[in-house]
Amino acid sequence: MLHLRMLREPRIPLADPRRFETVVRAAFAQRRKMLANALGAGLGLPLDVVRRAAAAAGVDPTRRAETLTLSEFAALTTGLS
């Protein structure tokens, strides 16, 4: 049996939940890609823009999407907005 409970508040406050979803989907869209390459391709952004946003968010752009936390994705989304 599986019991799900809805949270009253999101775990991470987001300025733009739709943009967050877009960034997360782009990060996971291509298998076995580094974060910068996946986001660049998925969002149609130049790699240097993605790398600068990742650095500003404190995220290594060579990591893979599955290693990021929700907080890191939120910070990255803010940097890419």
HTML snippet that shows the backbone in 3Dmol.js (N, CA, C, O; Angstrom):
<script src="https://3Dmol.org/build/3Dmol-min.js"></script>
<div id="view" style="width:600px;height:400px;position:relative"></div>
<script>
const pdb = `
ATOM      1  N   MET A   1       0.846  -1.158   0.000  1.00  0.00           N
ATOM      2  CA  MET A   1       0.000   0.000   0.000  1.00  0.00           C
ATOM      3  C   MET A   1       0.902   1.235   0.000  1.00  0.00           C
ATOM      4  O   MET A   1       1.959   1.259   0.630  1.00  0.00           O
ATOM      5  N   LEU A   2       0.458   2.233  -0.711  1.00  0.00           N
ATOM      6  CA  LEU A   2       1.190   3.487  -0.809  1.00  0.00           C
ATOM      7  C   LEU A   2       0.283   4.608  -0.353  1.00  0.00           C
ATOM      8  O   LEU A   2      -0.851   4.731  -0.815  1.00  0.00           O
ATOM      9  N   HIS A   3       0.784   5.421   0.554  1.00  0.00           N
ATOM     10  CA  HIS A   3       0.005   6.541   1.069  1.00  0.00           C
ATOM     11  C   HIS A   3       0.741   7.833   0.741  1.00  0.00           C
ATOM     12  O   HIS A   3       1.881   8.021   1.164  1.00  0.00           O
ATOM     13  N   LEU A   4       0.103   8.719  -0.004  1.00  0.00           N
ATOM     14  CA  LEU A   4       0.712   9.999  -0.376  1.00  0.00           C
ATOM     15  C   LEU A   4       0.024  11.132   0.373  1.00  0.00           C
ATOM     16  O   LEU A   4      -1.197  11.154   0.527  1.00  0.00           O
ATOM     17  N   ARG A   5       0.839  12.068   0.832  1.00  0.00           N
ATOM     18  CA  ARG A   5       0.297  13.253   1.488  1.00  0.00           C
ATOM     19  C   ARG A   5       0.801  14.489   0.749  1.00  0.00           C
ATOM     20  O   ARG A   5       1.987  14.599   0.439  1.00  0.00           O
ATOM     21  N   MET A   6      -0.098  15.400   0.476  1.00  0.00           N
ATOM     22  CA  MET A   6       0.269  16.646  -0.178  1.00  0.00           C
ATOM     23  C   MET A   6       0.908  17.586   0.846  1.00  0.00           C
ATOM     24  O   MET A   6       0.463  17.675   1.990  1.00  0.00           O
ATOM     25  N   LEU A   7       1.939  18.270   0.419  1.00  0.00           N
ATOM     26  CA  LEU A   7       2.571  19.265   1.274  1.00  0.00           C
ATOM     27  C   LEU A   7       1.729  20.541   1.275  1.00  0.00           C
ATOM     28  O   LEU A   7       1.131  20.900   0.262  1.00  0.00           O
ATOM     29  N   ARG A   8       1.691  21.209   2.405  1.00  0.00           N
ATOM     30  CA  ARG A   8       0.954  22.475   2.471  1.00  0.00           C
ATOM     31  C   ARG A   8       1.697  23.578   1.729  1.00  0.00           C
ATOM     32  O   ARG A   8       1.082  24.445   1.107  1.00  0.00           O
ATOM     33  N   GLU A   9       3.003  23.538   1.800  1.00  0.00           N
ATOM     34  CA  GLU A   9       3.871  24.514   1.150  1.00  0.00           C
ATOM     35  C   GLU A   9       4.912  23.767   0.327  1.00  0.00           C
ATOM     36  O   GLU A   9       5.299  22.655   0.686  1.00  0.00           O
ATOM     37  N   PRO A  10       5.367  24.357  -0.761  1.00  0.00           N
ATOM     38  CA  PRO A  10       6.449  23.709  -1.514  1.00  0.00           C
ATOM     39  C   PRO A  10       7.715  23.593  -0.664  1.00  0.00           C
ATOM     40  O   PRO A  10       7.959  24.430   0.205  1.00  0.00           O
ATOM     41  N   ARG A  11       8.503  22.580  -0.909  1.00  0.00           N
ATOM     42  CA  ARG A  11       9.756  22.414  -0.154  1.00  0.00           C
ATOM     43  C   ARG A  11      10.726  23.557  -0.400  1.00  0.00           C
ATOM     44  O   ARG A  11      11.465  23.968   0.495  1.00  0.00           O
ATOM     45  N   ILE A  12      10.714  24.062  -1.620  1.00  0.00           N
ATOM     46  CA  ILE A  12      11.606  25.151  -2.007  1.00  0.00           C
ATOM     47  C   ILE A  12      10.732  26.268  -2.581  1.00  0.00           C
ATOM     48  O   ILE A  12       9.967  26.032  -3.516  1.00  0.00           O
ATOM     49  N   PRO A  13      10.836  27.485  -2.030  1.00  0.00           N
ATOM     50  CA  PRO A  13      10.056  28.581  -2.625  1.00  0.00           C
ATOM     51  C   PRO A  13      10.594  28.923  -4.018  1.00  0.00           C
ATOM     52  O   PRO A  13      11.802  29.074  -4.204  1.00  0.00           O
ATOM     53  N   LEU A  14       9.696  29.042  -4.981  1.00  0.00           N
ATOM     54  CA  LEU A  14      10.076  29.310  -6.357  1.00  0.00           C
ATOM     55  C   LEU A  14       9.409  30.590  -6.846  1.00  0.00           C
ATOM     56  O   LEU A  14       8.219  30.807  -6.617  1.00  0.00           O
ATOM     57  N   ALA A  15      10.182  31.429  -7.519  1.00  0.00           N
ATOM     58  CA  ALA A  15       9.614  32.639  -8.104  1.00  0.00           C
ATOM     59  C   ALA A  15       8.753  32.291  -9.319  1.00  0.00           C
ATOM     60  O   ALA A  15       7.713  32.910  -9.546  1.00  0.00           O
ATOM     61  N   ASP A  16       9.189  31.302 -10.094  1.00  0.00           N
ATOM     62  CA  ASP A  16       8.482  30.901 -11.309  1.00  0.00           C
ATOM     63  C   ASP A  16       8.476  29.378 -11.424  1.00  0.00           C
ATOM     64  O   ASP A  16       9.401  28.807 -12.003  1.00  0.00           O
ATOM     65  N   PRO A  17       7.464  28.713 -10.891  1.00  0.00           N
ATOM     66  CA  PRO A  17       7.416  27.247 -10.922  1.00  0.00           C
ATOM     67  C   PRO A  17       7.449  26.654 -12.330  1.00  0.00           C
ATOM     68  O   PRO A  17       8.018  25.581 -12.528  1.00  0.00           O
ATOM     69  N   ARG A  18       6.854  27.329 -13.307  1.00  0.00           N
ATOM     70  CA  ARG A  18       6.870  26.804 -14.676  1.00  0.00           C
ATOM     71  C   ARG A  18       8.285  26.823 -15.250  1.00  0.00           C
ATOM     72  O   ARG A  18       8.690  25.886 -15.937  1.00  0.00           O
ATOM     73  N   ARG A  19       9.034  27.885 -14.971  1.00  0.00           N
ATOM     74  CA  ARG A  19      10.418  27.958 -15.449  1.00  0.00           C
ATOM     75  C   ARG A  19      11.255  26.875 -14.768  1.00  0.00           C
ATOM     76  O   ARG A  19      12.097  26.247 -15.409  1.00  0.00           O
ATOM     77  N   PHE A  20      11.025  26.655 -13.478  1.00  0.00           N
ATOM     78  CA  PHE A  20      11.719  25.599 -12.737  1.00  0.00           C
ATOM     79  C   PHE A  20      11.486  24.255 -13.413  1.00  0.00           C
ATOM     80  O   PHE A  20      12.428  23.492 -13.630  1.00  0.00           O
ATOM     81  N   GLU A  21      10.232  23.967 -13.745  1.00  0.00           N
ATOM     82  CA  GLU A  21       9.895  22.699 -14.400  1.00  0.00           C
ATOM     83  C   GLU A  21      10.591  22.588 -15.758  1.00  0.00           C
ATOM     84  O   GLU A  21      11.084  21.519 -16.118  1.00  0.00           O
ATOM     85  N   THR A  22      10.632  23.676 -16.500  1.00  0.00           N
ATOM     86  CA  THR A  22      11.295  23.680 -17.806  1.00  0.00           C
ATOM     87  C   THR A  22      12.781  23.373 -17.663  1.00  0.00           C
ATOM     88  O   THR A  22      13.324  22.587 -18.439  1.00  0.00           O
ATOM     89  N   VAL A  23      13.439  23.977 -16.690  1.00  0.00           N
ATOM     90  CA  VAL A  23      14.867  23.752 -16.476  1.00  0.00           C
ATOM     91  C   VAL A  23      15.126  22.305 -16.051  1.00  0.00           C
ATOM     92  O   VAL A  23      16.053  21.670 -16.553  1.00  0.00           O
ATOM     93  N   VAL A  24      14.327  21.789 -15.144  1.00  0.00           N
ATOM     94  CA  VAL A  24      14.514  20.409 -14.677  1.00  0.00           C
ATOM     95  C   VAL A  24      14.279  19.423 -15.821  1.00  0.00           C
ATOM     96  O   VAL A  24      15.045  18.474 -15.986  1.00  0.00           O
ATOM     97  N   ARG A  25      13.238  19.637 -16.604  1.00  0.00           N
ATOM     98  CA  ARG A  25      12.985  18.746 -17.745  1.00  0.00           C
ATOM     99  C   ARG A  25      14.133  18.787 -18.748  1.00  0.00           C
ATOM    100  O   ARG A  25      14.540  17.749 -19.269  1.00  0.00           O
ATOM    101  N   ALA A  26      14.653  19.977 -19.021  1.00  0.00           N
ATOM    102  CA  ALA A  26      15.780  20.106 -19.951  1.00  0.00           C
ATOM    103  C   ALA A  26      17.015  19.391 -19.410  1.00  0.00           C
ATOM    104  O   ALA A  26      17.755  18.763 -20.168  1.00  0.00           O
ATOM    105  N   ALA A  27      17.235  19.488 -18.105  1.00  0.00           N
ATOM    106  CA  ALA A  27      18.405  18.850 -17.489  1.00  0.00           C
ATOM    107  C   ALA A  27      18.362  17.332 -17.620  1.00  0.00           C
ATOM    108  O   ALA A  27      19.402  16.689 -17.762  1.00  0.00           O
ATOM    109  N   PHE A  28      17.161  16.761 -17.573  1.00  0.00           N
ATOM    110  CA  PHE A  28      17.019  15.311 -17.637  1.00  0.00           C
ATOM    111  C   PHE A  28      16.653  14.795 -19.035  1.00  0.00           C
ATOM    112  O   PHE A  28      16.499  13.588 -19.222  1.00  0.00           O
ATOM    113  N   ALA A  29      16.515  15.684 -20.004  1.00  0.00           N
ATOM    114  CA  ALA A  29      16.043  15.284 -21.331  1.00  0.00           C
ATOM    115  C   ALA A  29      17.034  14.405 -22.089  1.00  0.00           C
ATOM    116  O   ALA A  29      16.627  13.528 -22.852  1.00  0.00           O
ATOM    117  N   GLN A  30      18.313  14.630 -21.888  1.00  0.00           N
ATOM    118  CA  GLN A  30      19.310  13.848 -22.613  1.00  0.00           C
ATOM    119  C   GLN A  30      20.075  12.984 -21.620  1.00  0.00           C
ATOM    120  O   GLN A  30      20.626  13.478 -20.637  1.00  0.00           O
ATOM    121  N   ARG A  31      20.097  11.710 -21.892  1.00  0.00           N
ATOM    122  CA  ARG A  31      20.749  10.774 -20.978  1.00  0.00           C
ATOM    123  C   ARG A  31      22.254  10.944 -21.001  1.00  0.00           C
ATOM    124  O   ARG A  31      22.858  11.218 -22.038  1.00  0.00           O
ATOM    125  N   ARG A  32      22.843  10.772 -19.823  1.00  0.00           N
ATOM    126  CA  ARG A  32      24.290  10.724 -19.653  1.00  0.00           C
ATOM    127  C   ARG A  32      25.008  11.961 -20.179  1.00  0.00           C
ATOM    128  O   ARG A  32      26.120  11.867 -20.699  1.00  0.00           O
ATOM    129  N   LYS A  33      24.377  13.103 -20.043  1.00  0.00           N
ATOM    130  CA  LYS A  33      25.000  14.356 -20.464  1.00  0.00           C
ATOM    131  C   LYS A  33      25.373  15.165 -19.233  1.00  0.00           C
ATOM    132  O   LYS A  33      24.718  15.093 -18.193  1.00  0.00           O
ATOM    133  N   MET A  34      26.438  15.933 -19.378  1.00  0.00           N
ATOM    134  CA  MET A  34      26.768  16.872 -18.315  1.00  0.00           C
ATOM    135  C   MET A  34      25.701  17.956 -18.297  1.00  0.00           C
ATOM    136  O   MET A  34      25.060  18.232 -19.311  1.00  0.00           O
ATOM    137  N   LEU A  35      25.523  18.559 -17.146  1.00  0.00           N
ATOM    138  CA  LEU A  35      24.461  19.535 -16.939  1.00  0.00           C
ATOM    139  C   LEU A  35      24.510  20.671 -17.955  1.00  0.00           C
ATOM    140  O   LEU A  35      23.481  21.017 -18.535  1.00  0.00           O
ATOM    141  N   ALA A  36      25.683  21.255 -18.183  1.00  0.00           N
ATOM    142  CA  ALA A  36      25.792  22.386 -19.112  1.00  0.00           C
ATOM    143  C   ALA A  36      25.356  21.983 -20.515  1.00  0.00           C
ATOM    144  O   ALA A  36      24.636  22.731 -21.176  1.00  0.00           O
ATOM    145  N   ASN A  37      25.777  20.829 -20.970  1.00  0.00           N
ATOM    146  CA  ASN A  37      25.405  20.378 -22.316  1.00  0.00           C
ATOM    147  C   ASN A  37      23.910  20.094 -22.424  1.00  0.00           C
ATOM    148  O   ASN A  37      23.280  20.451 -23.419  1.00  0.00           O
ATOM    149  N   ALA A  38      23.347  19.460 -21.415  1.00  0.00           N
ATOM    150  CA  ALA A  38      21.920  19.135 -21.435  1.00  0.00           C
ATOM    151  C   ALA A  38      21.071  20.400 -21.407  1.00  0.00           C
ATOM    152  O   ALA A  38      20.099  20.513 -22.153  1.00  0.00           O
ATOM    153  N   LEU A  39      21.435  21.354 -20.546  1.00  0.00           N
ATOM    154  CA  LEU A  39      20.663  22.590 -20.459  1.00  0.00           C
ATOM    155  C   LEU A  39      20.828  23.442 -21.705  1.00  0.00           C
ATOM    156  O   LEU A  39      19.867  24.044 -22.184  1.00  0.00           O
ATOM    157  N   GLY A  40      22.033  23.494 -22.226  1.00  0.00           N
ATOM    158  CA  GLY A  40      22.261  24.260 -23.447  1.00  0.00           C
ATOM    159  C   GLY A  40      21.394  23.752 -24.582  1.00  0.00           C
ATOM    160  O   GLY A  40      20.748  24.533 -25.280  1.00  0.00           O
ATOM    161  N   ALA A  41      21.383  22.437 -24.764  1.00  0.00           N
ATOM    162  CA  ALA A  41      20.583  21.839 -25.832  1.00  0.00           C
ATOM    163  C   ALA A  41      19.089  21.940 -25.534  1.00  0.00           C
ATOM    164  O   ALA A  41      18.297  22.271 -26.416  1.00  0.00           O
ATOM    165  N   GLY A  42      18.712  21.658 -24.308  1.00  0.00           N
ATOM    166  CA  GLY A  42      17.293  21.638 -23.944  1.00  0.00           C
ATOM    167  C   GLY A  42      16.635  22.997 -23.894  1.00  0.00           C
ATOM    168  O   GLY A  42      15.441  23.123 -24.162  1.00  0.00           O
ATOM    169  N   LEU A  43      17.411  24.025 -23.549  1.00  0.00           N
ATOM    170  CA  LEU A  43      16.852  25.371 -23.443  1.00  0.00           C
ATOM    171  C   LEU A  43      17.224  26.258 -24.628  1.00  0.00           C
ATOM    172  O   LEU A  43      16.755  27.391 -24.737  1.00  0.00           O
ATOM    173  N   GLY A  44      18.068  25.736 -25.512  1.00  0.00           N
ATOM    174  CA  GLY A  44      18.492  26.519 -26.660  1.00  0.00           C
ATOM    175  C   GLY A  44      19.391  27.687 -26.290  1.00  0.00           C
ATOM    176  O   GLY A  44      19.332  28.750 -26.909  1.00  0.00           O
ATOM    177  N   LEU A  45      20.229  27.480 -25.270  1.00  0.00           N
ATOM    178  CA  LEU A  45      21.127  28.536 -24.801  1.00  0.00           C
ATOM    179  C   LEU A  45      22.570  28.197 -25.127  1.00  0.00           C
ATOM    180  O   LEU A  45      22.935  27.022 -25.175  1.00  0.00           O
ATOM    181  N   PRO A  46      23.403  29.222 -25.355  1.00  0.00           N
ATOM    182  CA  PRO A  46      24.834  28.963 -25.554  1.00  0.00           C
ATOM    183  C   PRO A  46      25.461  28.372 -24.294  1.00  0.00           C
ATOM    184  O   PRO A  46      25.048  28.690 -23.179  1.00  0.00           O
ATOM    185  N   LEU A  47      26.449  27.520 -24.477  1.00  0.00           N
ATOM    186  CA  LEU A  47      27.092  26.869 -23.336  1.00  0.00           C
ATOM    187  C   LEU A  47      27.709  27.866 -22.369  1.00  0.00           C
ATOM    188  O   LEU A  47      27.662  27.644 -21.159  1.00  0.00           O
ATOM    189  N   ASP A  48      28.284  28.953 -22.858  1.00  0.00           N
ATOM    190  CA  ASP A  48      28.907  29.917 -21.954  1.00  0.00           C
ATOM    191  C   ASP A  48      27.874  30.574 -21.035  1.00  0.00           C
ATOM    192  O   ASP A  48      28.182  30.881 -19.883  1.00  0.00           O
ATOM    193  N   VAL A  49      26.654  30.793 -21.533  1.00  0.00           N
ATOM    194  CA  VAL A  49      25.586  31.357 -20.701  1.00  0.00           C
ATOM    195  C   VAL A  49      25.200  30.366 -19.605  1.00  0.00           C
ATOM    196  O   VAL A  49      25.025  30.749 -18.449  1.00  0.00           O
ATOM    197  N   VAL A  50      25.069  29.108 -19.970  1.00  0.00           N
ATOM    198  CA  VAL A  50      24.701  28.071 -19.003  1.00  0.00           C
ATOM    199  C   VAL A  50      25.811  27.903 -17.966  1.00  0.00           C
ATOM    200  O   VAL A  50      25.533  27.780 -16.774  1.00  0.00           O
ATOM    201  N   ARG A  51      27.051  27.896 -18.410  1.00  0.00           N
ATOM    202  CA  ARG A  51      28.171  27.736 -17.468  1.00  0.00           C
ATOM    203  C   ARG A  51      28.250  28.900 -16.487  1.00  0.00           C
ATOM    204  O   ARG A  51      28.507  28.692 -15.302  1.00  0.00           O
ATOM    205  N   ARG A  52      28.032  30.121 -16.967  1.00  0.00           N
ATOM    206  CA  ARG A  52      28.058  31.292 -16.066  1.00  0.00           C
ATOM    207  C   ARG A  52      26.927  31.216 -15.049  1.00  0.00           C
ATOM    208  O   ARG A  52      27.132  31.508 -13.871  1.00  0.00           O
ATOM    209  N   ALA A  53      25.731  30.824 -15.497  1.00  0.00           N
ATOM    210  CA  ALA A  53      24.595  30.707 -14.588  1.00  0.00           C
ATOM    211  C   ALA A  53      24.849  29.629 -13.543  1.00  0.00           C
ATOM    212  O   ALA A  53      24.519  29.807 -12.370  1.00  0.00           O
ATOM    213  N   ALA A  54      25.433  28.516 -13.964  1.00  0.00           N
ATOM    214  CA  ALA A  54      25.746  27.433 -13.024  1.00  0.00           C
ATOM    215  C   ALA A  54      26.780  27.902 -12.008  1.00  0.00           C
ATOM    216  O   ALA A  54      26.632  27.649 -10.812  1.00  0.00           O
ATOM    217  N   ALA A  55      27.816  28.577 -12.466  1.00  0.00           N
ATOM    218  CA  ALA A  55      28.848  29.073 -11.555  1.00  0.00           C
ATOM    219  C   ALA A  55      28.257  30.068 -10.559  1.00  0.00           C
ATOM    220  O   ALA A  55      28.597  30.038  -9.377  1.00  0.00           O
ATOM    221  N   ALA A  56      27.381  30.942 -11.028  1.00  0.00           N
ATOM    222  CA  ALA A  56      26.742  31.915 -10.138  1.00  0.00           C
ATOM    223  C   ALA A  56      25.862  31.239  -9.096  1.00  0.00           C
ATOM    224  O   ALA A  56      25.699  31.742  -7.985  1.00  0.00           O
ATOM    225  N   ALA A  57      25.295  30.085  -9.468  1.00  0.00           N
ATOM    226  CA  ALA A  57      24.437  29.326  -8.547  1.00  0.00           C
ATOM    227  C   ALA A  57      25.245  28.403  -7.639  1.00  0.00           C
ATOM    228  O   ALA A  57      24.685  27.757  -6.753  1.00  0.00           O
ATOM    229  N   GLY A  58      26.569  28.340  -7.858  1.00  0.00           N
ATOM    230  CA  GLY A  58      27.402  27.455  -7.049  1.00  0.00           C
ATOM    231  C   GLY A  58      27.303  26.002  -7.465  1.00  0.00           C
ATOM    232  O   GLY A  58      27.522  25.101  -6.654  1.00  0.00           O
ATOM    233  N   VAL A  59      26.973  25.769  -8.734  1.00  0.00           N
ATOM    234  CA  VAL A  59      26.802  24.415  -9.254  1.00  0.00           C
ATOM    235  C   VAL A  59      27.870  24.161 -10.316  1.00  0.00           C
ATOM    236  O   VAL A  59      28.052  24.965 -11.230  1.00  0.00           O
ATOM    237  N   ASP A  60      28.559  23.055 -10.189  1.00  0.00           N
ATOM    238  CA  ASP A  60      29.563  22.671 -11.175  1.00  0.00           C
ATOM    239  C   ASP A  60      28.838  22.245 -12.454  1.00  0.00           C
ATOM    240  O   ASP A  60      28.049  21.301 -12.423  1.00  0.00           O
ATOM    241  N   PRO A  61      29.092  22.926 -13.584  1.00  0.00           N
ATOM    242  CA  PRO A  61      28.374  22.598 -14.817  1.00  0.00           C
ATOM    243  C   PRO A  61      28.735  21.240 -15.420  1.00  0.00           C
ATOM    244  O   PRO A  61      28.087  20.795 -16.367  1.00  0.00           O
ATOM    245  N   THR A  62      29.756  20.581 -14.884  1.00  0.00           N
ATOM    246  CA  THR A  62      30.110  19.257 -15.398  1.00  0.00           C
ATOM    247  C   THR A  62      29.388  18.130 -14.654  1.00  0.00           C
ATOM    248  O   THR A  62      29.536  16.961 -15.009  1.00  0.00           O
ATOM    249  N   ARG A  63      28.616  18.471 -13.636  1.00  0.00           N
ATOM    250  CA  ARG A  63      27.838  17.461 -12.924  1.00  0.00           C
ATOM    251  C   ARG A  63      26.704  16.960 -13.795  1.00  0.00           C
ATOM    252  O   ARG A  63      26.374  17.565 -14.816  1.00  0.00           O
ATOM    253  N   ARG A  64      26.118  15.867 -13.391  1.00  0.00           N
ATOM    254  CA  ARG A  64      24.946  15.326 -14.078  1.00  0.00           C
ATOM    255  C   ARG A  64      23.695  15.747 -13.301  1.00  0.00           C
ATOM    256  O   ARG A  64      23.747  15.966 -12.091  1.00  0.00           O
ATOM    257  N   ALA A  65      22.584  15.854 -14.008  1.00  0.00           N
ATOM    258  CA  ALA A  65      21.345  16.368 -13.414  1.00  0.00           C
ATOM    259  C   ALA A  65      20.922  15.593 -12.165  1.00  0.00           C
ATOM    260  O   ALA A  65      20.434  16.184 -11.202  1.00  0.00           O
ATOM    261  N   GLU A  66      21.106  14.292 -12.183  1.00  0.00           N
ATOM    262  CA  GLU A  66      20.634  13.485 -11.043  1.00  0.00           C
ATOM    263  C   GLU A  66      21.385  13.742  -9.747  1.00  0.00           C
ATOM    264  O   GLU A  66      20.963  13.273  -8.690  1.00  0.00           O
ATOM    265  N   THR A  67      22.494  14.481  -9.805  1.00  0.00           N
ATOM    266  CA  THR A  67      23.266  14.760  -8.589  1.00  0.00           C
ATOM    267  C   THR A  67      22.863  16.080  -7.934  1.00  0.00           C
ATOM    268  O   THR A  67      23.337  16.377  -6.837  1.00  0.00           O
ATOM    269  N   LEU A  68      22.012  16.875  -8.561  1.00  0.00           N
ATOM    270  CA  LEU A  68      21.620  18.166  -8.000  1.00  0.00           C
ATOM    271  C   LEU A  68      20.484  18.023  -6.997  1.00  0.00           C
ATOM    272  O   LEU A  68      19.641  17.133  -7.113  1.00  0.00           O
ATOM    273  N   THR A  69      20.478  18.900  -6.028  1.00  0.00           N
ATOM    274  CA  THR A  69      19.386  18.964  -5.053  1.00  0.00           C
ATOM    275  C   THR A  69      18.308  19.917  -5.571  1.00  0.00           C
ATOM    276  O   THR A  69      18.524  20.640  -6.543  1.00  0.00           O
ATOM    277  N   LEU A  70      17.161  19.912  -4.921  1.00  0.00           N
ATOM    278  CA  LEU A  70      16.104  20.858  -5.282  1.00  0.00           C
ATOM    279  C   LEU A  70      16.583  22.298  -5.132  1.00  0.00           C
ATOM    280  O   LEU A  70      16.276  23.148  -5.968  1.00  0.00           O
ATOM    281  N   SER A  71      17.327  22.568  -4.078  1.00  0.00           N
ATOM    282  CA  SER A  71      17.848  23.919  -3.851  1.00  0.00           C
ATOM    283  C   SER A  71      18.796  24.345  -4.963  1.00  0.00           C
ATOM    284  O   SER A  71      18.772  25.497  -5.396  1.00  0.00           O
ATOM    285  N   GLU A  72      19.628  23.422  -5.423  1.00  0.00           N
ATOM    286  CA  GLU A  72      20.554  23.741  -6.506  1.00  0.00           C
ATOM    287  C   GLU A  72      19.787  24.002  -7.805  1.00  0.00           C
ATOM    288  O   GLU A  72      20.126  24.920  -8.552  1.00  0.00           O
ATOM    289  N   PHE A  73      18.768  23.208  -8.070  1.00  0.00           N
ATOM    290  CA  PHE A  73      17.950  23.453  -9.259  1.00  0.00           C
ATOM    291  C   PHE A  73      17.247  24.804  -9.168  1.00  0.00           C
ATOM    292  O   PHE A  73      17.148  25.520 -10.165  1.00  0.00           O
ATOM    293  N   ALA A  74      16.759  25.156  -7.980  1.00  0.00           N
ATOM    294  CA  ALA A  74      16.102  26.458  -7.804  1.00  0.00           C
ATOM    295  C   ALA A  74      17.073  27.601  -8.056  1.00  0.00           C
ATOM    296  O   ALA A  74      16.729  28.568  -8.736  1.00  0.00           O
ATOM    297  N   ALA A  75      18.285  27.502  -7.514  1.00  0.00           N
ATOM    298  CA  ALA A  75      19.298  28.545  -7.726  1.00  0.00           C
ATOM    299  C   ALA A  75      19.696  28.626  -9.198  1.00  0.00           C
ATOM    300  O   ALA A  75      19.871  29.720  -9.734  1.00  0.00           O
ATOM    301  N   LEU A  76      19.836  27.495  -9.842  1.00  0.00           N
ATOM    302  CA  LEU A  76      20.173  27.451 -11.250  1.00  0.00           C
ATOM    303  C   LEU A  76      19.054  28.074 -12.095  1.00  0.00           C
ATOM    304  O   LEU A  76      19.326  28.819 -13.037  1.00  0.00           O
ATOM    305  N   THR A  77      17.826  27.775 -11.763  1.00  0.00           N
ATOM    306  CA  THR A  77      16.692  28.351 -12.488  1.00  0.00           C
ATOM    307  C   THR A  77      16.696  29.869 -12.371  1.00  0.00           C
ATOM    308  O   THR A  77      16.442  30.571 -13.350  1.00  0.00           O
ATOM    309  N   THR A  78      16.980  30.370 -11.189  1.00  0.00           N
ATOM    310  CA  THR A  78      17.051  31.824 -11.003  1.00  0.00           C
ATOM    311  C   THR A  78      18.152  32.422 -11.878  1.00  0.00           C
ATOM    312  O   THR A  78      17.961  33.483 -12.472  1.00  0.00           O
ATOM    313  N   GLY A  79      19.288  31.756 -11.960  1.00  0.00           N
ATOM    314  CA  GLY A  79      20.381  32.245 -12.776  1.00  0.00           C
ATOM    315  C   GLY A  79      20.109  32.190 -14.260  1.00  0.00           C
ATOM    316  O   GLY A  79      20.685  32.965 -15.024  1.00  0.00           O
ATOM    317  N   LEU A  80      19.238  31.283 -14.687  1.00  0.00           N
ATOM    318  CA  LEU A  80      18.928  31.136 -16.101  1.00  0.00           C
ATOM    319  C   LEU A  80      17.716  31.955 -16.524  1.00  0.00           C
ATOM    320  O   LEU A  80      17.380  32.008 -17.707  1.00  0.00           O
ATOM    321  N   SER A  81      17.070  32.586 -15.573  1.00  0.00           N
ATOM    322  CA  SER A  81      15.859  33.380 -15.889  1.00  0.00           C
ATOM    323  C   SER A  81      16.199  34.786 -16.294  1.00  0.00           C
ATOM    324  O   SER A  81      15.304  35.578 -16.589  1.00  0.00           O
TER     325      SER A  81
END
`;
const viewer = $3Dmol.createViewer("view");
viewer.addModel(pdb, "pdb");
viewer.setStyle({}, {cartoon: {color: "spectrum"}});
viewer.zoomTo();
viewer.render();
</script>
